[in-house]
Protein backbone atom coordinates (compact mmCIF):
# COMPACT_ATOMS: atom_id res chain seq x y z
CA UNK A 1 0.00 0.00 0.00
CA UNK A 2 1.44 3.37 -0.98
CA UNK A 3 1.28 6.31 1.46
CA UNK A 4 -2.25 7.58 1.57
CA UNK A 5 -2.61 11.38 1.16
CA UNK A 6 -4.94 11.73 4.14
CA UNK A 7 -2.69 9.70 6.42
CA UNK A 8 0.27 11.76 5.29
CA UNK A 9 -1.62 15.03 6.00
CA UNK A 10 -2.53 13.84 9.51
CA UNK A 11 1.05 12.77 10.24
CA UNK A 12 2.36 16.13 8.98
CA UNK A 13 -0.11 18.01 11.16
CA UNK A 14 1.00 16.04 14.23
CA UNK A 15 4.65 16.76 13.45
CA UNK A 16 3.92 20.51 12.96
CA UNK A 17 2.12 20.78 16.32
CA UNK A 18 4.76 18.74 18.16
CA UNK A 19 7.67 20.75 16.78
CA UNK A 20 6.06 24.14 17.49
CA UNK A 21 5.15 23.01 21.02
CA UNK A 22 8.67 21.71 21.67
CA UNK A 23 10.25 24.93 20.35
CA UNK A 24 7.96 27.05 22.55
CA UNK A 25 8.80 24.96 25.62
CA UNK A 26 12.50 25.31 24.87
CA UNK A 27 12.26 29.10 24.52
CA UNK A 28 10.25 29.35 27.74
CA UNK A 29 12.73 27.16 29.63
CA UNK A 30 14.01 29.06 32.66
CA UNK A 31 11.22 31.62 32.45
CA UNK A 32 9.24 31.68 35.68
CA UNK A 33 5.68 32.77 35.00
CA UNK A 34 4.69 33.01 38.65
CA UNK A 35 7.65 33.59 40.96
CA UNK A 36 7.06 32.85 44.63
CA UNK A 37 8.69 31.89 47.89
CA UNK A 38 7.29 29.63 50.57
CA UNK A 39 7.79 28.98 54.26
CA UNK A 40 6.51 26.06 56.30
CA UNK A 41 6.53 25.10 59.94
CA UNK A 42 7.10 21.46 60.91
CA UNK A 43 7.41 19.67 64.22
CA UNK A 44 10.68 18.62 65.84
CA UNK A 45 10.85 15.54 63.61
CA UNK A 46 10.42 17.78 60.56
CA UNK A 47 6.94 16.39 59.92
CA UNK A 48 3.57 18.11 59.63
CA UNK A 49 1.43 17.92 62.78
CA UNK A 50 2.02 17.04 66.45
CA UNK A 51 3.22 20.53 67.25
CA UNK A 52 3.95 21.42 70.87
CA UNK A 53 0.84 22.70 72.67
CA UNK A 54 2.57 24.25 75.66
CA UNK A 55 5.67 26.35 76.24
CA UNK A 56 7.38 27.60 79.40
CA UNK A 57 9.07 30.91 80.04
CA UNK A 58 12.83 30.95 79.52
CA UNK A 59 12.93 27.65 77.67
CA UNK A 60 13.55 26.45 74.14
CA UNK A 61 11.25 24.59 71.77
CA UNK A 62 12.62 22.51 68.94
CA UNK A 63 10.80 22.99 65.65
CA UNK A 64 11.62 22.60 61.98
CA UNK A 65 11.39 25.29 59.32
CA UNK A 66 11.01 24.81 55.58
CA UNK A 67 11.92 27.50 53.05
CA UNK A 68 11.45 27.18 49.29
CA UNK A 69 12.65 29.45 46.49
CA UNK A 70 10.80 29.61 43.16
CA UNK A 71 11.78 33.14 42.20
CA UNK A 72 13.82 32.14 39.16
CA UNK A 73 17.03 33.43 40.75
CA UNK A 74 19.18 32.78 43.83
CA UNK A 75 17.82 34.24 47.08
CA UNK A 76 19.46 35.39 50.27
CA UNK A 77 16.71 34.77 52.79
CA UNK A 78 16.12 34.95 56.51
CA UNK A 79 13.39 33.75 58.81
CA UNK A 80 12.63 36.18 61.63
CA UNK A 81 11.11 34.79 64.79
CA UNK A 82 8.89 36.92 67.05
CA UNK A 83 6.76 36.10 70.03
CA UNK A 84 3.35 37.70 69.89
CA UNK A 85 -0.33 37.04 70.18
CA UNK A 86 -3.23 36.52 67.78
CA UNK A 87 -3.58 40.33 67.76
CA UNK A 88 -0.05 40.97 66.53
CA UNK A 89 0.08 38.59 63.59
CA UNK A 90 1.74 39.75 60.37
CA UNK A 91 -0.28 40.45 57.24
CA UNK A 92 0.46 39.87 53.56
CA UNK A 93 2.08 43.29 53.41
CA UNK A 94 3.31 44.14 56.89
CA UNK A 95 5.40 42.17 59.38
CA UNK A 96 4.40 41.70 62.98
CA UNK A 97 5.06 44.73 65.22
CA UNK A 98 6.62 42.47 67.85
CA UNK A 99 10.40 42.66 68.29
CA UNK A 100 12.58 40.04 66.58
CA UNK A 101 14.02 37.46 68.95
CA UNK A 102 15.94 35.16 66.62
CA UNK A 103 16.65 34.80 62.95
CA UNK A 104 18.00 32.12 60.65
CA UNK A 105 19.53 32.84 57.27
CA UNK A 106 20.68 31.08 54.16
CA UNK A 107 21.10 31.24 50.41
CA UNK A 108 18.94 29.18 48.07
CA UNK A 109 19.08 28.68 44.32
CA UNK A 110 16.00 28.55 42.10
CA UNK A 111 13.79 25.52 42.85
CA UNK A 112 15.83 24.70 45.95
CA UNK A 113 14.50 24.26 49.45
CA UNK A 114 15.95 24.12 52.90
CA UNK A 115 14.53 22.21 55.86
CA UNK A 116 16.30 22.76 59.14
CA UNK A 117 15.73 22.31 62.86
CA UNK A 118 15.63 25.37 65.06
CA UNK A 119 15.81 25.82 68.82
CA UNK A 120 13.20 28.51 69.38
CA UNK A 121 13.87 30.62 72.46
CA UNK A 122 10.88 31.42 74.65
CA UNK A 123 11.67 34.52 76.66
CA UNK A 124 10.09 35.56 79.95
CA UNK A 125 6.32 35.64 79.51
CA UNK A 126 4.20 37.94 81.73
CA UNK A 127 2.26 36.08 84.44
CA UNK A 128 -1.14 37.17 83.19
CA UNK A 129 -0.46 35.75 79.70
CA UNK A 130 -1.90 32.30 79.12
CA UNK A 131 -1.49 31.99 75.38
CA UNK A 132 1.25 33.22 73.03
CA UNK A 133 1.95 32.93 69.32
CA UNK A 134 5.25 31.93 67.78
CA UNK A 135 5.58 33.92 64.56
CA UNK A 136 8.03 33.11 61.79
CA UNK A 137 8.32 35.58 58.92
CA UNK A 138 10.19 35.07 55.67
CA UNK A 139 12.34 37.99 54.53
CA UNK A 140 14.57 38.19 51.44
CA UNK A 141 17.51 40.41 50.66
CA UNK A 142 16.68 42.76 47.79
CA UNK A 143 19.82 43.01 45.69
CA UNK A 144 18.63 46.24 44.05
CA UNK A 145 17.59 48.06 47.23
CA UNK A 146 20.40 46.48 49.30
CA UNK A 147 18.05 45.85 52.17
CA UNK A 148 15.87 43.14 53.67
CA UNK A 149 12.31 43.02 52.37
CA UNK A 150 9.38 41.21 53.98
CA UNK A 151 7.92 38.69 51.51
CA UNK A 152 4.43 38.67 52.99
CA UNK A 153 4.85 34.97 53.86
CA UNK A 154 4.71 33.81 57.45
CA UNK A 155 3.73 30.88 59.61
CA UNK A 156 2.60 30.95 63.20
CA UNK A 157 1.81 28.58 66.03
CA UNK A 158 -0.54 29.36 68.92
CA UNK A 159 0.62 27.71 72.15
CA UNK A 160 -0.50 27.78 75.78
CA UNK A 161 1.83 28.96 78.49
CA UNK A 162 2.61 26.37 81.15
CA UNK A 163 3.50 27.62 84.62
CA UNK B 1 2.72 50.04 99.05
CA UNK B 2 3.12 47.52 96.29
CA UNK B 3 2.42 43.92 97.07
CA UNK B 4 5.17 41.34 96.52
CA UNK B 5 3.32 39.79 93.55
CA UNK B 6 3.13 43.22 91.87
CA UNK B 7 6.84 43.76 92.40
CA UNK B 8 7.60 40.33 90.96
CA UNK B 9 5.39 41.04 87.96
CA UNK B 10 7.05 44.42 87.37
CA UNK B 11 10.45 42.78 87.58
CA UNK B 12 9.41 40.17 85.04
CA UNK B 13 8.07 42.83 82.69
CA UNK B 14 11.31 44.79 83.02
CA UNK B 15 13.31 41.63 82.29
CA UNK B 16 11.12 40.94 79.25
CA UNK B 17 11.54 44.48 77.94
CA UNK B 18 15.30 44.25 78.50
CA UNK B 19 15.59 40.92 76.65
CA UNK B 20 13.55 42.28 73.74
CA UNK B 21 15.63 45.45 73.52
CA UNK B 22 18.86 43.40 73.56
CA UNK B 23 17.48 41.17 70.81
CA UNK B 24 16.43 44.22 68.79
CA UNK B 25 19.82 45.84 69.07
CA UNK B 26 21.93 42.73 68.62
CA UNK B 27 20.22 41.18 65.61
CA UNK B 28 20.64 44.02 63.06
CA UNK B 29 24.23 44.64 64.18
CA UNK B 30 25.16 40.99 63.62
CA UNK B 31 23.25 40.76 60.36
CA UNK B 32 24.61 43.93 58.82
CA UNK B 33 28.22 42.78 59.03
CA UNK B 34 27.51 39.60 57.08
CA UNK B 35 24.97 41.24 54.79
CA UNK B 36 27.63 43.70 53.63
CA UNK B 37 29.68 40.77 52.37
CA UNK B 38 26.94 38.40 51.20
CA UNK B 39 24.53 40.98 49.71
CA UNK B 40 26.78 42.19 46.86
CA UNK B 41 27.86 38.60 46.19
CA UNK B 42 24.25 37.44 45.88
CA UNK B 43 23.64 40.35 43.50
CA UNK B 44 26.58 39.26 41.33
CA UNK B 45 25.46 35.63 41.43
CA UNK B 46 21.94 36.70 40.43
CA UNK B 47 23.34 38.57 37.42
CA UNK B 48 25.35 35.47 36.50
CA UNK B 49 22.30 33.22 36.72
CA UNK B 50 20.40 35.64 34.46
CA UNK B 51 23.20 35.07 31.94
CA UNK B 52 22.60 31.29 32.14
CA UNK B 53 25.79 30.57 34.08
CA UNK B 54 25.52 27.53 36.37
CA UNK B 55 25.79 29.03 39.86
CA UNK B 56 24.54 26.06 41.89
CA UNK B 57 27.96 25.37 43.43
CA UNK B 58 28.49 29.03 44.30
CA UNK B 59 25.04 29.25 45.87
CA UNK B 60 25.79 26.16 47.97
CA UNK B 61 29.05 27.69 49.18
CA UNK B 62 27.35 30.99 50.06
CA UNK B 63 24.75 29.08 52.05
CA UNK B 64 27.54 27.25 53.85
CA UNK B 65 29.26 30.55 54.64
CA UNK B 66 26.06 31.97 56.14
CA UNK B 67 25.51 28.86 58.25
CA UNK B 68 29.13 28.94 59.46
CA UNK B 69 28.76 32.60 60.37
CA UNK B 70 25.57 31.98 62.30
CA UNK B 71 27.13 29.04 64.13
CA UNK B 72 29.92 31.34 65.31
CA UNK B 73 32.74 30.13 63.06
CA UNK B 74 33.28 33.53 61.46
CA UNK B 75 36.88 32.93 60.39
CA UNK B 76 35.92 29.92 58.29
CA UNK B 77 32.84 31.76 57.03
CA UNK B 78 34.97 34.66 55.76
CA UNK B 79 37.41 32.23 54.17
CA UNK B 80 34.51 30.59 52.28
CA UNK B 81 33.19 34.03 51.25
CA UNK B 82 36.62 34.99 49.91
CA UNK B 83 36.85 31.78 47.88
CA UNK B 84 33.34 32.44 46.53
CA UNK B 85 34.41 35.97 45.51
CA UNK B 86 37.30 34.47 43.52
CA UNK B 87 34.99 31.90 41.92
CA UNK B 88 32.37 34.54 41.04
CA UNK B 89 35.05 36.76 39.45
CA UNK B 90 36.21 33.77 37.38
CA UNK B 91 32.63 33.01 36.29
CA UNK B 92 32.06 36.67 35.39
CA UNK B 93 35.07 36.44 33.10
CA UNK B 94 33.62 33.38 31.39
CA UNK B 95 29.99 34.59 31.42
CA UNK B 96 30.17 36.17 27.94
CA UNK B 97 31.27 32.93 26.29
CA UNK B 98 28.85 30.80 28.36
CA UNK B 99 25.92 33.07 27.46
CA UNK B 100 26.87 33.08 23.77
CA UNK B 101 27.23 29.30 23.61
CA UNK B 102 23.92 28.89 25.45
CA UNK B 103 22.15 31.14 22.94
CA UNK B 104 23.76 29.45 19.95
CA UNK B 105 22.69 26.03 21.24
CA UNK B 106 19.18 27.29 22.02
CA UNK B 107 18.61 28.93 18.64
CA UNK B 108 20.13 25.98 16.78
CA UNK B 109 17.84 23.56 18.62
CA UNK B 110 14.78 25.75 18.01
CA UNK B 111 15.69 26.08 14.31
CA UNK B 112 16.12 22.30 14.04
CA UNK B 113 12.76 21.73 15.72
CA UNK B 114 10.98 24.21 13.46
CA UNK B 115 12.62 22.68 10.38
CA UNK B 116 11.37 19.22 11.30
CA UNK B 117 7.90 19.59 9.68
CA UNK B 118 9.45 20.80 6.37
CA UNK B 119 11.91 17.90 6.36
CA UNK B 120 9.12 15.52 7.28
CA UNK B 121 6.91 16.83 4.45
CA UNK B 122 9.61 16.59 1.81
CA UNK B 123 11.53 13.49 2.88
CA UNK B 124 8.88 11.15 4.29
CA UNK B 125 7.17 10.28 0.95
CA UNK B 126 10.56 9.62 -0.65
CA UNK B 127 11.78 7.53 2.26
CA UNK B 128 8.50 5.65 2.39
CA UNK B 129 8.66 4.88 -1.33
CA UNK B 130 12.31 3.83 -1.12
CA UNK B 131 11.50 1.49 1.74
CA UNK B 132 8.38 0.19 -0.01
CA UNK B 133 10.38 -0.71 -3.14
CA UNK B 134 13.29 -2.14 -1.14
CA UNK B 135 10.97 -4.52 0.72
CA UNK B 136 9.49 -5.71 -2.58
CA UNK B 137 12.84 -6.01 -4.40
CA UNK B 138 12.50 -9.69 -5.29
CA UNK B 139 8.89 -9.56 -6.33
CA UNK B 140 7.81 -10.64 -9.82
CA UNK B 141 5.09 -8.61 -11.46
CA UNK B 142 2.67 -10.58 -13.51
CA UNK B 143 -0.11 -9.16 -15.58
CA UNK B 144 -3.38 -10.75 -14.66
CA UNK B 145 -4.90 -12.65 -17.55
CA UNK B 146 -7.99 -11.07 -19.01
CA UNK B 147 -11.13 -13.06 -19.01
Contacts between the chains, C-beta under 8 A, distances in Angstrom:
chain1	res1	chain2	res2	distance
A	2	B	128	7.9
A	2	B	129	7.5
A	2	B	132	6.8
A	3	B	124	7.6
A	3	B	125	5.9
A	3	B	128	4.9
A	3	B	129	7.6
A	8	B	124	7.1
A	8	B	125	6.8
A	11	B	120	7.5
A	11	B	124	7.3
A	12	B	117	6.5
A	12	B	120	6.2
A	12	B	121	5.5
A	12	B	124	7.9
A	15	B	116	6.2
A	15	B	117	5.0
A	15	B	120	4.6
A	16	B	117	4.4
A	19	B	113	4.8
A	19	B	114	6.1
A	19	B	116	4.4
A	19	B	117	5.5
A	20	B	114	7.3
A	22	B	113	5.1
A	23	B	110	4.8
A	23	B	113	4.4
A	23	B	114	5.5
A	26	B	106	6.7
A	26	B	109	6.0
A	26	B	110	5.8
A	26	B	113	7.0
A	27	B	106	7.5
A	27	B	110	6.4
A	30	B	52	7.3
A	73	B	46	4.8
A	73	B	49	5.5
A	73	B	50	6.9
A	74	B	42	6.2
A	74	B	45	5.2
A	74	B	46	5.7
A	74	B	49	6.0
A	74	B	55	6.3
A	74	B	59	4.9
A	74	B	62	7.8
A	75	B	42	7.7
A	76	B	35	8.0
A	76	B	38	5.8
A	76	B	39	6.8
A	76	B	42	4.4
A	76	B	62	7.7
A	76	B	66	7.8
A	78	B	31	7.5
A	99	B	20	4.4
A	99	B	21	7.6
A	99	B	23	6.0
A	99	B	24	4.8
A	100	B	23	6.2
A	100	B	24	6.7
A	100	B	27	5.3
A	101	B	20	7.5
A	101	B	23	5.0
A	102	B	23	7.6
A	102	B	27	7.9
A	103	B	27	6.0
A	103	B	31	7.1
A	104	B	70	7.0
A	105	B	31	7.6
A	105	B	34	7.7
A	105	B	66	5.0
A	105	B	70	6.3
A	106	B	63	5.0
A	106	B	66	5.4
A	106	B	67	6.7
A	107	B	38	7.2
A	107	B	42	6.5
A	107	B	59	5.5
A	107	B	62	4.1
A	107	B	63	4.2
A	107	B	66	6.0
A	108	B	59	7.1
A	108	B	63	7.0
A	109	B	49	7.8
A	109	B	55	6.9
A	109	B	56	5.5
A	109	B	59	4.2
A	109	B	60	7.8
A	110	B	49	7.3
A	112	B	59	7.5
A	114	B	63	7.6
A	123	B	16	6.2
A	123	B	19	4.9
A	123	B	20	7.2
A	124	B	12	5.5
A	124	B	15	5.1
A	124	B	16	4.6
A	124	B	19	6.5
A	125	B	16	7.5
A	126	B	9	7.1
A	126	B	12	6.2
A	126	B	13	6.0
A	126	B	16	6.6
A	127	B	8	7.8
A	127	B	9	5.6
A	127	B	12	6.6
A	128	B	9	7.8
A	141	B	35	6.7
A	141	B	38	7.6
A	141	B	39	5.7
A	141	B	42	6.3
A	143	B	39	6.9
A	143	B	42	5.8
A	143	B	43	3.7
A	143	B	46	5.6
A	144	B	43	7.9
A	146	B	39	5.9
A	148	B	31	7.8
A	148	B	35	7.7
